Amino acid sequence: MLLSSLATPLPRLPFGTLGAQFAIGGLFLIHIALVGFILAATGIAPFMELAGRRRQDEMCLRYARGLSKAILYLYSLGATWAVLAVFVMAGLYGRLIGTLLNELLLPLTIAFASFFVGIPLLLLYVYCWDRFSPRIHLTVGFAFAAVQYVFLFTIVELDSYVLTPGTAVSAVGAAFSPSYPWLLLHYAGANLSWAPLLLAGIAVWRGRRAKSAAEITYQRWAARISFAIGSIFLLAQPITGFLLAETVKTSSLPAFDNLFVLNSASLFIGQVALLAVLVIGANLVFWRHKERTALGGGGAGPLTVVALLGMAGTALPSAVLPPNLVALRYVALLIAFLATAVNLAGYLRSLHGGALAERIDPLAARVMGVVGVCALVLTLYMGVIKENAKLPCGIDANTGQDSCLLSLPQSAQNFTVPKGYQP
């Protein structure tokens, strides 16, 4: 977490200019990127394997097997960065961490206990690909995915509670925190969007370096499939993001003000710019791809222009679009995403037969790489914005009382064990 204002003044680490907020924030951002990719790969791999088994499609099976190996390579690395971040945060904000871990002990116990089930399932899924029957192997894959998403469900309880705290801290309160369902959907959808978009860019790069015709064909196929998956989940992000923002507004107005008025207001300029790169870039890829198929470009070009104008309207400065007309921003964003959805539908229709393995347009290939990198940057950037919304703490919407877990100075104090707490 970027818990950058949990104490006044912030405690400083004894090395250079790296203070608490950079140390904790940097460690968690690396962890979030790794875990986000793992969750996305976990969610995609068994479904891709299922498609490959049913269609006898070797490309789908290779894609699923490649994702499973990537999960294996990154799994312990992601956990290591999490341990480092928790150790640093516990040392700097011992009382806060001690309180959170005790009050939310049940969901956190479930989360960390899931590793004891998930790791054996992962090893079986990766190393028994050719030893188990297809049905048993698929069962193992879906079981591993279920365990990983149980971890996500429980960890988001902590994150959502800190964002929109209620009147009492408890595991039950965290599960029913107002922001929980939308934060969960938004986070899961973001992972299933940015990771495949990044994989599409990587596939384009690997295809250019490939020597054999078979490898070039596979990488073109993987690039187009990955880009399609990432684009589908990208379209859902404004919906869950809007519902999350409205929930924060009604449940914790200070957090909403931190998002849109105070701490993070200026950061949304960068957020809109990165989102515009994704939307416009995706439309360019759809357009260029359709021009190379039997369907032709058709209306893809005009739709790309509409998406461009919609994102430009979304990014208009407040001097041009005053606060009382903020609804026009939502209308412009809706128009941009509707145009993108129509273009995406045409792109998906064109992905049949040999179209998946055709040579990728050079401009589209470059755009895929840019979109993939920007998608990763955007998800990390949004993490920074979300954490800024938690500063300094939440106010209960019903009582008007401060519902912070601890006051700012208290959070950095040593944790003293009350009765009934685990040391």
Buried (B, 14 or more C-beta within 10 A) or exposed (E): BBBBBBBEEBEBBEEEEEBBBBBBBBBBBBBBBBBBBBBBBBBBBBBBBBBBBEEEBEBBBBBBBBBBEBBBEBBEBBBEBBEBBBEBBBEBBBBBBBBBBBBBEBBBEBBEBBBEBBBEBBBBBBEEBEEBEBEEBBBBBBBBBBBBBBBBBBBBBBBBBBBBBBEEBEBEBBBEBBBBBBBBBBBBBBBBBBBBBBBBBBBBBBBEEBEEEEEBBBBBBBBBBBBBBBBBBBBBBBBBBBBBBEBBBEBBBBBBBBBBEBBBBEBBEBBBBBBBBBBBBBBBBBBBBBBBBEBEBEBBBEBBEBBBBBBBBBBBEEEEBEEEEEEBBEEBBBBBBBBBBBBBEBBEEBBEEEBBBBEBBEEBBBBBBBBBBBBBBBBBBBBBBBBBBBBBBBBBBEEEEEBBBBBBEBBBBEBEEEEEBEE
